[in-house]
Amino acid sequence: MEGFSYLCTQRERKISSTHSTMVRFFGKASGKLDDKGRVVFPAIYRDALTREGEEDMTLVVKKSVHGDCLNLFTRAEWERRSDKVLEGLDPELNPDHAAFWSKYNDGVFYVVPDGKLGRLNIPSELLEETGITKEVVFAGVGYKIEIWPKERRESTLMTDEAFKETAARLSEKR
């Protein structure tokens, strides 16, 4: 697929009774929406799922909290992250928590790559909210894949100088 730079996956074992494996996504790939709002899920990421033993090809897609892109998670990763968020909340008894939890889960959709082509049918409301109209960039950022409008991806990246400053500041906190 055009735009592919590299892909690296790694396994992380979670010490628990389930011994779940986390798939890590790195690299980027480009794609185009068809007339029905579908985009081919890049083979580099599909292969990573199967190579890492994921039997469930169900993915979770939602608008990013931090940017005008979509976040794509494996179902297992989404459940892990949602459980972690929910641990600090009591949506049954606290109205602020209930409102936050409701918004957090608003616009969450399950998608499964179809047959041979592996197309993802992304809901039109998510495409509209993020301004995705035709060309997209898939960017693996470890535990998830971001899907960006092609024209917006590069402008959202941190500059090299800001990256260096942030890295230095974060390393001081250790």
C-alpha positions in Angstrom: 0.0 0.0 0.0 1.3 3.4 -0.9 2.6 5.5 2.0 3.8 2.5 4.0 6.9 3.4 6.0 7.4 0.5 8.4 5.6 -1.7 10.8 6.7 -3.2 13.9 4.7 -5.2 16.4 5.6 -6.5 19.7 3.9 -8.7 22.2 3.3 -7.7 25.8 2.2 -10.3 28.2 -0.2 -9.1 30.9 0.3 -11.2 34.0 -3.2 -12.3 34.7 -5.5 -15.3 34.5 -6.2 -14.5 30.9 -2.6 -13.9 29.7 -4.0 -11.4 27.1 -1.7 -10.3 24.3 -1.6 -6.7 23.3 -1.0 -5.9 19.6 1.2 -2.8 19.0 0.9 -0.8 15.8 3.6 1.3 14.3 4.2 2.9 10.9 1.8 4.6 8.5 -0.1 3.8 5.4 -2.5 5.7 3.1 -5.9 4.9 1.9 -8.9 6.2 0.0 -12.6 6.2 0.9 -14.8 4.6 -1.7 -18.2 6.1 -2.6 -19.9 4.1 0.3 -17.5 5.5 2.9 -15.4 2.4 3.2 -11.7 2.3 3.3 -9.4 -0.7 3.0 -7.8 -1.6 6.3 -4.1 -1.7 5.5 -2.7 -5.2 5.2 0.2 -4.3 7.4 -2.2 -3.9 10.4 -4.4 -6.8 9.5 -1.3 -9.0 9.3 -0.2 -7.7 12.7 -3.5 -8.7 14.2 -3.3 -12.3 12.9 0.4 -12.6 13.5 -0.1 -11.7 17.2 -2.8 -14.3 17.5 -5.9 -12.0 17.5 -8.8 -14.2 16.6 -11.3 -11.5 17.0 -11.0 -9.0 14.1 -13.6 -6.7 15.6 -12.2 -3.2 15.9 -13.6 -0.2 17.8 -13.6 3.2 16.1 -14.4 6.5 17.7 -13.4 10.2 17.3 -10.3 11.2 19.2 -10.7 13.2 22.3 -7.6 15.2 21.4 -7.7 15.8 17.7 -9.7 15.7 14.5 -8.9 12.1 13.7 -10.4 8.7 14.4 -9.0 6.2 16.9 -9.1 2.5 16.0 -8.5 0.0 18.7 -8.7 -3.8 18.9 -11.8 -4.8 20.9 -9.6 -6.2 23.6 -7.6 -2.9 23.9 -10.7 -0.8 23.9 -12.2 -2.9 26.7 -8.9 -2.7 28.7 -8.8 1.1 28.4 -12.5 1.6 29.1 -12.3 -0.6 32.2 -9.4 1.6 33.4 -11.4 4.8 32.9 -14.4 3.3 34.6 -12.4 2.2 37.6 -12.1 5.9 38.7 -15.8 6.6 38.1 -19.2 6.0 39.7 -21.6 6.8 36.9 -24.5 5.2 38.9 -24.3 7.6 41.8 -22.4 10.7 40.6 -24.1 12.8 37.9 -20.8 14.3 36.6 -19.3 10.8 36.2 -22.5 9.7 34.5 -22.3 12.6 32.0 -18.6 11.9 31.4 -19.1 8.2 30.9 -22.0 8.8 28.5 -19.9 11.2 26.4 -16.9 8.9 26.5 -19.0 6.1 25.0 -20.9 8.4 22.6 -19.9 7.7 19.0 -18.2 4.4 19.7 -18.7 1.9 16.9 -17.7 -1.7 16.2 -16.3 -2.3 12.7 -15.0 -5.6 11.2 -12.9 -5.7 8.0 -14.9 -7.4 5.3 -13.9 -10.5 3.4 -11.0 -10.4 1.0 -10.4 -6.7 0.7 -10.6 -6.0 4.4 -12.6 -2.8 4.0 -13.8 -0.9 7.0 -17.3 0.7 6.8 -16.7 3.8 8.9 -20.0 5.5 10.1 -20.7 8.6 8.1 -21.1 10.7 11.3 -17.5 10.0 12.3 -16.3 10.9 8.8 -18.2 14.2 9.0 -17.0 15.0 12.5 -13.3 14.6 11.5 -13.5 16.1 8.0 -12.5 12.9 6.3 -13.8 13.0 2.7 -11.5 11.0 0.5 -7.8 10.4 1.3 -6.7 9.2 4.7 -3.5 8.4 6.5 -3.4 5.5 9.0 -0.8 6.1 11.7 0.1 3.3 14.1 0.8 4.8 17.5 1.4 1.7 19.6 -1.9 0.5 21.2 -4.1 2.2 18.6 -4.2 3.4 15.0 -5.1 7.0 14.2 -7.0 7.7 10.9 -6.5 11.2 9.7 -7.6 13.3 6.8 -4.5 13.2 4.6 -4.3 17.0 4.4 -4.3 17.4 8.2 -2.0 14.7 9.5 1.4 16.4 9.1 0.2 19.8 10.5 -0.8 18.1 13.7 2.6 16.5 14.5 4.8 18.1 17.2 7.8 19.9 15.8 11.2 18.3 16.3 12.2 21.1 18.8 8.9 20.7 20.8 9.5 16.9 20.8 13.0 17.3 22.2 11.8 19.7 24.9 8.9 17.5 25.9 11.2 14.4 26.0 13.6 16.2 28.3 10.8 17.5 30.6 9.2 14.0 30.8 12.5 12.4 31.6 13.0 14.8 34.5 9.9 13.4 36.2 11.3 9.9 36.5 
